[in-house]
Amino acid sequence: MKRIDVLRAGGIAIVLAVTAGAWLQAGADMELPRAAGSLKFAVIGDNGTGEPPQHDVARQMTSSRASFPFDFVLMLGDNLYGSQKPKDFIAKFERPYAPLIAAGVQFYATLGNHDQPTNRSYAPFNMAGQRYYTFSRGPARFFILDTNLMDRAQLAWIDDALESAGEPWKIVSFHHPIYSDGDRHGSNVELRVMLEPLLVRHSVEVVFSGHEHIYERTMPQKGITYFVEGSSGQLRKGGVTPSPLTAVSFADDRTFMLIEITGDQLFFQTISRTGRIVDSGVIHRTPDASPRSSP
């Protein structure tokens, strides 16, 4: 099905025709609706350093929640760097996010390559001891994958879980991006070969990853918008070389994301630790979209 992408930069609108199950509008001036009853959450990745920049991002998240009361946070992996003893969970997770935790905000973690596999049993990460899992909130079902080991059992689980999901929005997160112009790692093509056919066939609209210590949003790929949010604690300054794949990239400072879903619209804002909005937009879902074909 043909849809229209409207991208705005510097006040200039660029209109593109794309084939997708969803379409997207973006611009640095786009506000979140902050609607009563909408689904609101935040996204962070590669955050667990325990260093001042992580605390800066956490404070900005707490400040944002005063006007945008998100209920939970998706963590995209590398939730802790270096030592991962009990004291490190305090220094690199509980202390930075203490105001959010005290307010009842839930954190849902993805395992990254720096995370110990046993971290899935740490109760505040809400993984229930599982490497990969799913949960639902309102109109969305979330699928948290473990791309450290993408075996046949997990692929079969992904296929079944996506097939059985009845929620309108299907949102997937995993650590290693399958589309990225990041300079350090870039696109993980091996994972793309395994995952993309499932994501496309089951009409996933949005994918979140980390790993590259930058922020990046791709142009829709076969109807899916891919976000890389790997700069919520770490940063590889200037670590992206945009190609036509990249819609927006930012590698000048640490960031986090705010997401709001209302009806068939998913709004997003990406915010730096100083409060600067570096990207924003809305993804329009096509209601009752039929499964997309994949090669």
Kinemage of the C-alpha trace (Angstrom):
@kinemage 1
@onewidth
@group {chain A} dominant
@subgroup {mainchain}
@vectorlist {calphas} color= white
{ca met a 1} P 0.000 0.000 0.000
{ca lys a 2} L 1.287 3.471 -0.832
{ca arg a 3} L 1.714 5.962 2.007
{ca ile a 4} L 3.289 9.388 2.263
{ca asp a 5} L 6.269 10.318 4.428
{ca val a 6} L 6.434 13.986 5.355
{ca leu a 7} L 9.826 14.947 6.771
{ca arg a 8} L 10.575 18.452 7.962
{ca ala a 9} L 14.002 19.969 8.449
{ca gly a 10} L 14.682 23.654 8.888
{ca gly a 11} L 11.031 24.410 8.146
{ca ile a 12} L 11.187 22.668 4.756
{ca ala a 13} L 8.746 19.837 4.088
{ca ile a 14} L 9.993 16.904 2.038
{ca val a 15} L 7.318 14.529 0.767
{ca leu a 16} L 8.221 10.944 -0.075
{ca ala a 17} L 6.048 8.066 -1.289
{ca val a 18} L 6.787 4.821 0.480
{ca thr a 19} L 5.335 1.339 0.617
{ca ala a 20} L 4.449 0.615 4.207
{ca gly a 21} L 1.898 -0.516 6.742
{ca ala a 22} L 2.414 2.784 8.555
{ca trp a 23} L 3.433 6.300 7.600
{ca leu a 24} L 5.394 8.914 9.438
{ca gln a 25} L 5.582 12.663 9.943
{ca ala a 26} L 8.600 14.184 11.650
{ca gly a 27} L 9.917 17.577 12.610
{ca ala a 28} L 11.842 19.137 15.458
{ca asp a 29} L 8.816 21.277 16.352
{ca met a 30} L 6.318 18.436 16.792
{ca glu a 31} L 4.795 18.268 20.289
{ca leu a 32} L 3.580 15.267 22.242
{ca pro a 33} L -0.219 15.405 22.670
{ca arg a 34} L -0.062 14.474 26.378
{ca ala a 35} L -3.578 13.075 26.064
{ca ala a 36} L -5.475 11.721 29.032
{ca gly a 37} L -5.550 7.938 28.966
{ca ser a 38} L -2.860 7.536 26.305
{ca leu a 39} L -0.001 5.058 26.679
{ca lys a 40} L 3.149 6.895 27.747
{ca phe a 41} L 6.625 5.443 28.210
{ca ala a 42} L 10.315 6.313 27.965
{ca val a 43} L 13.216 4.580 26.209
{ca ile a 44} L 16.887 4.456 27.227
{ca gly a 45} L 19.832 2.404 26.054
{ca asp a 46} L 23.487 1.764 26.877
{ca asn a 47} L 22.908 3.684 30.073
{ca gly a 48} L 24.476 1.749 32.955
{ca thr a 49} L 27.711 3.619 33.582
{ca gly a 50} L 27.019 5.164 36.972
{ca glu a 51} L 28.788 8.296 35.691
{ca pro a 52} L 27.518 11.920 35.820
{ca pro a 53} L 26.065 11.931 32.268
{ca gln a 54} L 23.788 9.024 33.161
{ca his a 55} L 22.612 10.971 36.204
{ca asp a 56} L 22.010 14.018 33.995
{ca val a 57} L 19.773 11.993 31.683
{ca ala a 58} L 17.925 10.513 34.664
{ca arg a 59} L 17.283 13.992 36.091
{ca gln a 60} L 15.959 15.173 32.738
{ca met a 61} L 13.684 12.121 32.595
{ca thr a 62} L 12.351 12.940 36.068
{ca ser a 63} L 11.790 16.546 35.031
{ca ser a 64} L 9.965 15.469 31.862
{ca arg a 65} L 7.690 13.177 33.833
{ca ala a 66} L 6.189 16.160 35.664
{ca ser a 67} L 4.316 17.082 32.465
{ca phe a 68} L 4.463 13.703 30.728
{ca pro a 69} L 3.645 11.045 33.357
{ca phe a 70} L 5.088 7.923 31.716
{ca asp a 71} L 4.449 4.638 33.513
{ca phe a 72} L 7.418 2.575 32.408
{ca val a 73} L 10.817 2.634 30.724
{ca leu a 74} L 12.189 0.328 28.030
{ca met a 75} L 15.895 -0.401 28.557
{ca leu a 76} L 17.656 -1.474 25.363
{ca gly a 77} L 20.620 -3.302 26.843
{ca asp a 78} L 24.022 -2.632 28.359
{ca asn a 79} L 22.087 -1.768 31.468
{ca leu a 80} L 25.301 -2.136 33.505
{ca tyr a 81} L 28.885 -1.721 32.362
{ca gly a 82} L 31.960 -3.164 34.043
{ca ser a 83} L 31.568 -4.754 37.467
{ca gln a 84} L 28.068 -6.124 38.126
{ca lys a 85} L 28.118 -6.955 41.793
{ca pro a 86} L 25.165 -6.058 44.059
{ca lys a 87} L 26.696 -2.646 44.828
{ca asp a 88} L 26.866 -1.912 41.095
{ca phe a 89} L 23.133 -2.356 40.660
{ca ile a 90} L 22.758 0.374 43.251
{ca ala a 91} L 25.375 2.700 41.752
{ca lys a 92} L 24.450 2.173 38.082
{ca phe a 93} L 20.683 1.697 38.270
{ca glu a 94} L 18.952 2.268 41.586
{ca arg a 95} L 20.691 5.508 42.500
{ca pro a 96} L 20.452 7.327 39.132
{ca tyr a 97} L 16.768 6.452 38.703
{ca ala a 98} L 15.766 6.630 42.377
{ca pro a 99} L 13.061 9.316 41.940
{ca leu a 100} L 11.447 7.366 39.109
{ca ile a 101} L 11.606 4.070 40.997
{ca ala a 102} L 10.119 5.745 44.077
{ca ala a 103} L 7.267 7.065 41.906
{ca gly a 104} L 6.420 3.513 40.813
{ca val a 105} L 7.836 3.676 37.297
{ca gln a 106} L 8.599 0.177 36.009
{ca phe a 107} L 11.726 -0.710 34.001
{ca tyr a 108} L 11.705 -3.480 31.375
{ca ala a 109} L 15.203 -4.546 30.412
{ca thr a 110} L 16.756 -6.045 27.311
{ca leu a 111} L 20.052 -7.925 27.619
{ca gly a 112} L 23.020 -6.280 25.892
{ca asn a 113} L 26.481 -7.621 25.202
{ca his a 114} L 27.868 -6.009 28.377
{ca asp a 115} L 25.147 -7.452 30.619
{ca gln a 116} L 25.690 -10.598 32.640
{ca pro a 117} L 23.143 -13.256 31.607
{ca thr a 118} L 22.157 -13.657 35.271
{ca asn a 119} L 20.944 -10.041 35.326
{ca arg a 120} L 17.657 -11.318 33.955
{ca ser a 121} L 16.865 -12.451 37.511
{ca tyr a 122} L 17.281 -8.962 38.984
{ca ala a 123} L 13.679 -8.165 39.989
{ca pro a 124} L 13.620 -4.427 39.069
{ca phe a 125} L 14.460 -5.336 35.456
{ca asn a 126} L 11.114 -7.198 35.221
{ca met a 127} L 12.531 -10.015 33.098
{ca ala a 128} L 11.276 -12.805 35.402
{ca gly a 129} L 14.453 -14.773 34.751
{ca gln a 130} L 13.822 -14.935 30.985
{ca arg a 131} L 16.241 -14.022 28.178
{ca tyr a 132} L 13.321 -12.896 26.022
{ca tyr a 133} L 9.735 -12.140 26.961
{ca thr a 134} L 6.610 -10.187 26.093
{ca phe a 135} L 4.229 -7.904 27.946
{ca ser a 136} L 1.293 -5.698 27.018
{ca arg a 137} L 0.184 -2.241 28.024
{ca gly a 138} L -3.039 -0.794 26.672
{ca pro a 139} L -3.058 -0.909 22.853
{ca ala a 140} L 0.509 -2.192 22.533
{ca arg a 141} L 2.318 -5.485 22.983
{ca phe a 142} L 6.069 -5.374 23.538
{ca phe a 143} L 8.488 -8.098 22.517
{ca ile a 144} L 11.875 -8.034 24.258
{ca leu a 145} L 14.472 -10.150 22.460
{ca asp a 146} L 17.970 -11.399 23.285
{ca thr a 147} L 20.205 -10.783 20.278
{ca asn a 148} L 23.286 -12.022 22.109
{ca leu a 149} L 22.113 -15.516 21.124
{ca met a 150} L 19.474 -15.724 18.412
{ca asp a 151} L 18.857 -19.466 18.289
{ca arg a 152} L 16.098 -21.540 16.696
{ca ala a 153} L 14.114 -21.725 19.919
{ca gln a 154} L 13.968 -17.951 20.212
{ca leu a 155} L 13.071 -17.491 16.549
{ca ala a 156} L 10.204 -19.952 16.908
{ca trp a 157} L 9.043 -18.133 20.044
{ca ile a 158} L 9.150 -14.766 18.235
{ca asp a 159} L 7.091 -16.124 15.354
{ca asp a 160} L 4.468 -17.616 17.675
{ca ala a 161} L 4.317 -14.586 19.997
{ca leu a 162} L 3.889 -12.110 17.144
{ca glu a 163} L 1.299 -14.334 15.491
{ca ser a 164} L -0.814 -14.589 18.654
{ca ala a 165} L -0.652 -10.910 19.615
{ca gly a 166} L -4.048 -9.244 19.440
{ca glu a 167} L -3.015 -5.699 20.298
{ca pro a 168} L -3.048 -3.087 17.506
{ca trp a 169} L 0.577 -2.023 18.074
{ca lys a 170} L 3.479 -4.501 17.986
{ca ile a 171} L 6.712 -2.984 19.305
{ca val a 172} L 9.983 -4.917 19.386
{ca ser a 173} L 13.206 -4.130 21.219
{ca phe a 174} L 16.605 -5.802 21.078
{ca his a 175} L 20.145 -4.613 21.632
{ca his a 176} L 21.961 -4.986 18.310
{ca pro a 177} L 20.500 -2.847 15.491
{ca ile a 178} L 19.764 -4.473 12.158
{ca tyr a 179} L 19.702 -1.058 10.476
{ca ser a 180} L 22.194 1.627 11.502
{ca asp a 181} L 24.737 4.025 10.055
{ca gly a 182} L 26.719 4.032 13.295
{ca asp a 183} L 30.467 4.068 12.713
{ca arg a 184} L 31.429 1.450 15.309
{ca his a 185} L 29.092 -1.435 14.541
{ca gly a 186} L 26.605 -0.403 11.860
{ca ser a 187} L 23.875 -2.753 10.670
{ca asn a 188} L 23.956 -6.343 11.905
{ca val a 189} L 23.084 -7.992 8.614
{ca glu a 190} L 23.237 -11.537 9.995
{ca leu a 191} L 20.522 -10.673 12.503
{ca arg a 192} L 18.563 -8.836 9.817
{ca val a 193} L 18.406 -11.976 7.704
{ca met a 194} L 16.904 -13.876 10.638
{ca leu a 195} L 14.596 -11.240 12.126
{ca glu a 196} L 13.358 -8.991 9.350
{ca pro a 197} L 11.119 -11.564 7.618
{ca leu a 198} L 9.321 -12.174 10.933
{ca leu a 199} L 8.969 -8.475 11.717
{ca val a 200} L 7.616 -7.691 8.261
{ca arg a 201} L 5.278 -10.681 8.042
{ca his a 202} L 3.690 -9.898 11.401
{ca ser a 203} L 3.253 -6.150 10.691
{ca val a 204} L 5.568 -4.785 13.379
{ca glu a 205} L 5.543 -0.988 13.208
{ca val a 206} L 8.446 0.073 15.429
{ca val a 207} L 11.764 -1.435 16.572
{ca phe a 208} L 14.066 -0.027 19.263
{ca ser a 209} L 17.747 -1.004 19.580
{ca gly a 210} L 20.901 0.293 21.263
{ca his a 211} L 24.550 -0.834 20.984
{ca glu a 212} L 25.702 2.122 18.864
{ca his a 213} L 26.378 4.961 21.313
{ca ile a 214} L 24.382 7.473 19.289
{ca tyr a 215} L 20.760 8.357 18.550
{ca glu a 216} L 19.420 7.469 15.130
{ca arg a 217} L 16.087 7.090 13.340
{ca thr a 218} L 15.980 5.310 10.010
{ca met a 219} L 13.814 5.927 7.022
{ca pro a 220} L 11.057 3.281 7.150
{ca gln a 221} L 12.380 -0.072 5.988
{ca lys a 222} L 9.648 -2.307 4.535
{ca gly a 223} L 7.113 -0.417 6.640
{ca ile a 224} L 9.098 -0.463 9.900
{ca thr a 225} L 10.739 2.516 11.609
{ca tyr a 226} L 13.959 1.595 13.428
{ca phe a 227} L 15.257 3.687 16.318
{ca val a 228} L 18.752 3.368 17.778
{ca glu a 229} L 18.909 4.828 21.288
{ca gly a 230} L 22.345 3.927 22.593
{ca ser a 231} L 23.382 7.212 24.174
{ca ser a 232} L 21.596 7.358 27.523
{ca gly a 233} L 24.849 6.901 29.437
{ca gln a 234} L 27.549 6.186 26.908
{ca leu a 235} L 28.335 8.422 23.917
{ca arg a 236} L 30.482 7.997 20.838
{ca lys a 237} L 30.629 11.661 19.876
{ca gly a 238} L 30.309 12.141 16.135
{ca gly a 239} L 30.027 8.365 15.747
{ca val a 240} L 27.636 8.221 12.801
{ca thr a 241} L 28.040 8.720 9.062
{ca pro a 242} L 24.538 9.209 7.672
{ca ser a 243} L 23.522 7.613 4.392
{ca pro a 244} L 20.120 7.666 2.655
{ca leu a 245} L 19.116 5.064 5.273
{ca thr a 246} L 19.243 7.670 8.049
{ca ala a 247} L 16.335 10.040 8.590
{ca val a 248} L 17.858 11.708 11.671
{ca ser a 249} L 21.015 11.126 13.693
{ca phe a 250} L 22.467 12.847 16.751
{ca ala a 251} L 25.830 12.044 18.309
{ca asp a 252} L 26.668 15.226 20.205
{ca asp a 253} L 25.253 14.392 23.641
{ca arg a 254} L 23.389 11.803 25.701
{ca thr a 255} L 19.693 11.317 24.999
{ca phe a 256} L 16.510 9.470 25.921
{ca met a 257} L 13.118 9.099 24.258
{ca leu a 258} L 9.516 9.777 25.231
{ca ile a 259} L 6.782 7.809 23.436
{ca glu a 260} L 3.014 8.318 23.435
{ca ile a 261} L 0.454 6.102 21.733
{ca thr a 262} L -3.065 7.318 21.178
{ca gly a 263} L -5.271 5.395 18.782
{ca asp a 264} L -3.414 4.712 15.546
{ca gln a 265} L -0.706 7.294 16.222
{ca leu a 266} L 2.638 6.841 17.956
{ca phe a 267} L 4.289 10.137 18.889
{ca phe a 268} L 7.963 10.348 19.819
{ca gln a 269} L 10.418 12.899 21.129
{ca thr a 270} L 14.152 12.440 21.620
{ca ile a 271} L 15.591 14.722 24.282
{ca ser a 272} L 19.194 15.468 25.248
{ca arg a 273} L 20.402 15.595 28.832
{ca thr a 274} L 20.195 19.421 28.629
{ca gly a 275} L 16.527 19.292 27.592
{ca arg a 276} L 17.045 19.971 23.881
{ca ile a 277} L 14.579 18.186 21.571
{ca val a 278} L 16.718 16.640 18.844
{ca asp a 279} L 14.014 14.677 17.020
{ca ser a 280} L 10.232 14.320 17.138
{ca gly a 281} L 7.389 13.040 15.040
{ca val a 282} L 4.418 10.752 14.737
{ca ile a 283} L 4.042 7.330 13.144
{ca his a 284} L 0.573 6.670 11.754
{ca arg a 285} L -0.459 3.060 11.871
{ca thr a 286} L -2.699 1.661 9.139
{ca pro a 287} L -5.640 0.049 10.982
{ca asp a 288} L -6.082 -3.652 10.363
{ca ala a 289} L -3.110 -3.724 8.015
{ca ser a 290} L -2.766 -7.039 6.241
{ca pro a 291} L 0.556 -8.848 6.672
{ca arg a 292} L 3.294 -7.410 4.483
{ca ser a 293} L 5.194 -9.577 2.061
{ca ser a 294} L 8.918 -10.160 2.581
{ca pro a 295} L 11.459 -11.606 0.173
